[in-house]
């Protein structure tokens, strides 16, 4: 989307990081982090409405208790573990 993302100490940082998200990590059997998604509760942000208002009927997400938003996610697509010969990886809790 050609966004200008700032990096500090080899870490990408955006305004949503200042809201102290809860990071959900995907961990391999070797205990390596292979995926991550920072989650914010709907009462702390309106990420969808702020960044993608064209996707919402009212240009705002009507947040409710228990809703979460993520400003980004990452996945190590080179990992062979969990693929089972398919294009997508299995995620096991």
N, C-alpha and C positions, 0 to 999 in steps of 0.2 A: 504493500500500500504506500510505499515510499515515505513512511513516517521517519522523521529525524529523531532517533532514539539516542539519548545521552548515555555514555558509559563512564564509570568511575571505578578504578581499581579492578578493571576487567569484568565489571558487572554492569548490565544494562539497568537503568533506573528510569522510572516514570512517576508521574504524580500519584498514581495509585499505590506505589510502594510506601509513600508517606502515611498512608492509612493503616499500615501494619497488617497486611493480609496474613492469613493462615496458609502456609505452603503445604500442599499435598504432594508427597514424593512417591515415585515408582522406584522400587529397589529390586535389583537382580538377585539371583541366588548367591552371587559373589559379594553381595552387599554394596554394589555400586549404584549410585543414583543414575537412573536411565530415563527419568521423566519427572516433570514438575508442573504444577498448576497453582498459582497463588489465588486464593479465594477470599472474597470480601462479602460480608453480609449486605443484603439489599438496603438496610437502613444506613449504611455508611457510604454508599456511592450509587450513582445511576450511570454506570459505565456504558451500558447499551444505549441509553438515551443521549448521553453526551457524545459518544463516538459514532453511533450508527442510528441517528434519529429516523432516517428514511425507512428503517426496518420495522418501526413501531407505529401503530395507528395514531397515537397521540403524541409522538415524538418523545415520550417519557415511558419508562418502565414503572408500572405501579407496583412497587416493592411490597412484599408481605413477609411476615415473620417466617423464618426458615428458608428464605430464598438466598442464594449466593450467586455472585458474578465472578468471572475471571477475566482479567485484562490480557492474559496471554497464557500459553502453555508451551512446553517443549517436550520432545520425545527423541531418544537416540534411535534413529531409524536403521542404524547399522547393526544393531543387536540381533543376533540370530536366535537367542533364547526366547521361547514363548511363541515363535511363529508357527511351528508345526507344519512347515511347508506352504504356508499361506502368506499373503501380502500383509495381513494385519496381525498384530501381536495380541495374545491373550493377556488379560490383566486378572490376576488372582488375588483376592484379599488375604 
